[in-house]
Amino acid sequence: MLDQITPLIITLNEAPNIRRTLDKLSWAQRIVVIDSGSTDETLPLVRSYPQVEVIQHAFADFASQCNFGLTQIVSPWVLSLDADYELSDELARELETLAPPDETAGYRARFVYRIHGRALRGTLYPPRTVLYRKDKASYRNEGHGHRVTVDGNVVDLDGVIYHDDRKSLARWLASQQRYAREEAEYLLESRRGALTRADKVRLMGWPAPVGVFFYALLAKGCLLDGWPGWYYVLQRVIAETLIALEILDRRLRGNART
């Protein structure tokens, strides 16, 4: 099965993360990296891996970048990874033994969230379809992120993927401001009936930051994870607060014009 899988990674200044991702892909005959214009050490790092093919492509949005990446894949299966993902050894062994029936078009993985290498008991990060048949998949934008649509059955994997983003706090904050603008625009322009329950709470403004604080801290057990747990909780609260502020700001500006 491993011979039929090509990992696909989108990068933009991922020098603090990319080596850990690639080190777990030594089994891959070919790895496709679509770089969106990195100016740090990302390109020298990825080019030091002999099976990596780097393709530089201007970034328009995440879905477009991923769909372009799919056009560069020649194998029947794609393993789609963010540059801060790290396959667990259990998942790597599981990939080797997979024997997908014809009706299975993809596989979904759960995540263990790490803060500077320390694993948390829980996370708000949802499972994601990471392995799929190339000819059955396409991407679409959804808020600040992107989602893959797979035509066929999607099955859960047993092994997990570690999410461990070690870029600077300043970089994270700058990204969250941009994400908040895109998320607010998506929420305000979407048909309400098409939104998830969590998105409907976000539209209300203030409840989301308050709710995520107690949910991550208590329900997800981050209170028991010490400072890494508090760090993660505060990150989530800041992210939700920025979205709430963007939504309220747009509403207030709209009311001021009337």
C-alpha positions as CSV (number, residue, x, y, z in Angstrom):
1,M,0.0,0.0,0.0
2,L,2.8,2.4,0.8
3,D,4.0,2.3,-2.8
4,Q,0.5,3.7,-3.9
5,I,0.6,6.7,-1.5
6,T,2.1,10.1,-2.2
7,P,2.3,12.6,0.7
8,L,1.2,16.1,-0.2
9,I,2.3,19.1,2.0
10,I,1.5,22.8,1.6
11,T,4.3,25.0,3.0
12,L,4.8,28.7,3.8
13,N,7.7,29.5,6.2
14,E,7.5,26.2,8.0
15,A,11.2,25.8,9.0
16,P,10.3,25.3,12.8
17,N,8.1,22.3,11.9
18,I,8.8,20.7,8.5
19,R,11.7,18.5,9.5
20,R,9.6,16.5,12.1
21,T,6.9,16.0,9.4
22,L,9.3,14.7,6.8
23,D,11.3,12.5,9.1
24,K,8.2,10.3,9.6
25,L,7.8,9.9,5.8
26,S,11.0,8.0,5.0
27,W,8.9,5.2,3.6
28,A,7.5,7.4,0.8
29,Q,9.0,7.0,-2.7
30,R,7.9,10.6,-3.6
31,I,6.7,13.5,-1.5
32,V,5.1,16.5,-3.1
33,V,5.6,19.9,-1.4
34,I,3.7,22.9,-2.8
35,D,5.5,25.9,-1.5
36,S,3.6,29.2,-1.3
37,G,6.6,31.5,-1.3
38,S,8.7,30.6,1.8
39,T,11.4,33.1,2.7
40,D,12.9,31.3,5.7
41,E,14.9,28.0,5.7
42,T,11.9,25.9,4.6
43,L,13.1,25.3,1.0
44,P,16.7,24.3,1.9
45,L,15.3,21.9,4.5
46,V,12.8,20.1,2.3
47,R,15.3,19.9,-0.6
48,S,17.7,18.0,1.7
49,Y,15.3,15.0,1.5
50,P,16.0,13.1,-1.7
51,Q,12.4,11.9,-2.3
52,V,10.9,15.4,-1.9
53,E,9.8,17.3,-5.1
54,V,9.3,21.0,-4.4
55,I,6.9,22.9,-6.6
56,Q,6.5,26.6,-6.0
57,H,3.1,28.0,-6.7
58,A,1.5,31.4,-5.9
59,F,-1.0,31.2,-3.0
60,A,-4.6,32.3,-3.7
61,D,-6.4,30.3,-1.1
62,F,-6.0,27.0,0.7
63,A,-8.5,25.0,-1.4
64,S,-6.9,26.3,-4.7
65,Q,-3.5,25.4,-3.4
66,C,-4.5,21.9,-2.4
67,N,-6.4,21.3,-5.7
68,F,-3.3,22.4,-7.6
69,G,-1.3,19.9,-5.5
70,L,-3.6,17.1,-6.5
71,T,-2.7,17.8,-10.1
72,Q,0.9,17.0,-9.3
73,I,0.2,13.6,-7.9
74,V,0.5,10.5,-10.0
75,S,-0.1,7.8,-7.4
76,P,-3.7,6.5,-6.8
77,W,-3.7,7.6,-3.1
78,V,-2.8,10.9,-1.5
79,L,-1.7,11.5,2.1
80,S,-2.6,15.1,2.8
81,L,-0.6,16.6,5.7
82,D,-0.1,20.0,7.2
83,A,3.5,21.0,7.7
84,D,3.1,20.8,11.5
85,Y,1.7,17.2,11.5
86,E,3.8,14.2,12.6
87,L,2.6,10.6,11.9
88,S,2.7,8.3,14.9
89,D,4.6,5.1,14.5
90,E,1.3,3.2,14.9
91,L,-0.3,5.1,12.0
92,A,2.7,4.5,9.8
93,R,2.5,0.8,10.4
94,E,-1.3,0.9,9.8
95,L,-0.8,2.5,6.4
96,E,1.5,-0.3,5.4
97,T,-1.1,-3.0,6.1
98,L,-4.1,-1.2,4.6
99,A,-6.0,-3.1,2.0
100,P,-8.8,-0.7,0.9
101,P,-11.9,-2.3,-0.6
102,D,-13.3,-0.6,-3.8
103,E,-16.0,1.2,-1.9
104,T,-13.6,2.9,0.5
105,A,-12.4,6.3,-0.9
106,G,-10.7,7.7,2.1
107,Y,-9.5,7.4,5.7
108,R,-9.9,9.7,8.6
109,A,-7.4,10.3,11.4
110,R,-7.6,11.6,15.0
111,F,-5.1,14.1,16.4
112,V,-3.1,14.4,19.6
113,Y,-2.3,18.1,20.1
114,R,1.2,18.9,21.4
115,I,2.4,22.2,22.8
116,H,6.2,22.4,22.2
117,G,6.4,18.6,22.2
118,R,4.1,18.0,25.2
119,A,1.0,16.0,24.4
120,L,-2.4,17.3,25.8
121,R,-5.1,15.0,27.1
122,G,-7.7,16.6,24.8
123,T,-8.1,19.0,21.9
124,L,-10.7,20.9,20.0
125,Y,-9.0,19.8,16.8
126,P,-11.4,17.5,14.9
127,P,-10.6,14.3,13.1
128,R,-9.7,14.9,9.4
129,T,-9.7,12.9,6.2
130,V,-6.0,12.7,5.5
131,L,-5.7,9.7,3.1
132,Y,-7.9,9.4,0.0
133,R,-8.1,8.3,-3.6
134,K,-6.8,11.1,-5.8
135,D,-9.6,10.7,-8.4
136,K,-12.3,10.9,-5.7
137,A,-11.3,14.1,-3.9
138,S,-11.5,17.8,-4.3
139,Y,-11.1,20.8,-1.9
140,R,-13.3,23.7,-1.1
141,N,-12.8,26.7,1.2
142,E,-14.7,26.9,4.4
143,G,-14.1,30.0,6.5
144,H,-10.4,30.5,7.1
145,G,-9.7,26.8,6.4
146,H,-10.4,24.2,3.7
147,R,-12.1,20.9,3.6
148,V,-11.7,17.9,1.3
149,T,-14.7,16.3,-0.2
150,V,-14.3,12.6,-1.0
151,D,-16.7,10.7,-3.2
152,G,-17.2,7.4,-1.4
153,N,-16.9,5.9,2.1
154,V,-14.5,7.3,4.6
155,V,-13.2,5.0,7.3
156,D,-11.5,5.8,10.6
157,L,-7.9,4.9,11.2
158,D,-6.7,3.6,14.5
159,G,-3.4,5.4,14.7
160,V,-3.2,9.1,15.5
161,I,-1.4,12.1,14.1
162,Y,0.5,14.6,16.3
163,H,-0.2,18.3,15.8
164,D,2.7,20.3,17.0
165,D,3.1,23.8,15.6
166,R,6.3,25.4,16.9
167,K,6.2,28.7,15.0
168,S,6.6,31.8,17.1
169,L,3.8,33.3,19.1
170,A,4.0,36.5,17.1
171,R,3.5,34.5,13.9
172,W,0.5,32.7,15.5
173,L,-1.1,35.9,16.5
174,A,-0.7,37.5,13.1
175,S,-2.2,34.4,11.5
176,Q,-5.2,34.4,13.9
177,Q,-6.0,38.0,12.9
178,R,-6.2,37.0,9.3
179,Y,-8.2,33.8,10.1
180,A,-10.7,35.8,12.2
181,R,-11.4,38.1,9.3
182,E,-12.0,35.2,6.9
183,E,-14.0,33.3,9.4
184,A,-16.3,36.3,10.2
185,E,-16.9,36.8,6.5
186,Y,-17.8,33.2,6.0
187,L,-20.2,33.1,9.1
188,L,-22.0,36.3,8.2
189,E,-22.4,35.4,4.5
190,S,-23.4,31.8,4.9
191,R,-27.0,30.6,5.0
192,R,-27.8,30.0,8.7
193,G,-29.3,26.6,8.1
194,A,-26.0,25.4,6.6
195,L,-23.9,26.3,9.7
196,T,-22.9,23.9,12.4
197,R,-24.0,24.3,16.0
198,A,-20.6,25.7,16.9
199,D,-20.7,28.2,14.1
200,K,-24.2,29.4,15.2
201,V,-22.7,30.0,18.7
202,R,-19.9,32.0,17.1
203,L,-22.4,34.2,15.3
204,M,-23.8,35.3,18.7
205,G,-20.5,36.9,19.5
206,W,-19.6,36.8,23.2
207,P,-20.7,33.2,24.1
208,A,-18.0,31.5,22.0
209,P,-14.9,32.8,23.9
210,V,-16.5,32.1,27.3
211,G,-17.7,28.6,26.3
212,V,-14.4,27.5,24.7
213,F,-12.6,28.5,27.9
214,F,-14.6,26.1,30.1
215,Y,-15.0,23.4,27.5
216,A,-11.2,23.2,26.8
217,L,-10.2,23.6,30.4
218,L,-12.6,21.2,32.0
219,A,-14.4,19.0,29.5
220,K,-11.2,18.4,27.5
221,G,-9.0,18.1,30.6
222,C,-6.5,20.8,29.8
223,L,-6.6,21.9,33.4
224,L,-4.6,18.7,34.2
225,D,-1.9,19.4,31.6
226,G,-0.2,22.2,33.5
227,W,1.2,25.2,31.7
228,P,0.9,23.6,28.2
229,G,-2.8,23.0,28.9
230,W,-3.3,26.6,30.0
231,Y,-1.3,27.8,26.9
232,Y,-3.6,25.9,24.6
233,V,-6.8,27.1,26.4
234,L,-5.6,30.7,26.1
235,Q,-4.8,30.3,22.4
236,R,-8.3,29.0,21.8
237,V,-9.9,31.8,23.8
238,I,-7.9,34.4,21.9
239,A,-8.8,32.9,18.5
240,E,-12.5,32.9,19.4
241,T,-12.3,36.4,20.8
242,L,-10.8,37.7,17.6
243,I,-13.6,36.1,15.6
244,A,-16.2,37.6,17.9
245,L,-14.7,41.0,17.6
246,E,-14.7,40.8,13.8
247,I,-18.3,39.8,13.8
248,L,-19.3,42.6,16.2
249,D,-17.2,45.1,14.4
250,R,-18.9,44.4,11.1
251,R,-22.3,44.5,12.6
252,L,-21.6,47.8,14.4
253,R,-20.2,49.4,11.2
254,G,-23.3,48.2,9.3
255,N,-25.6,49.7,11.9
256,A,-23.6,53.0,11.8
257,R,-24.2,53.3,8.1
258,T,-28.0,53.0,8.4
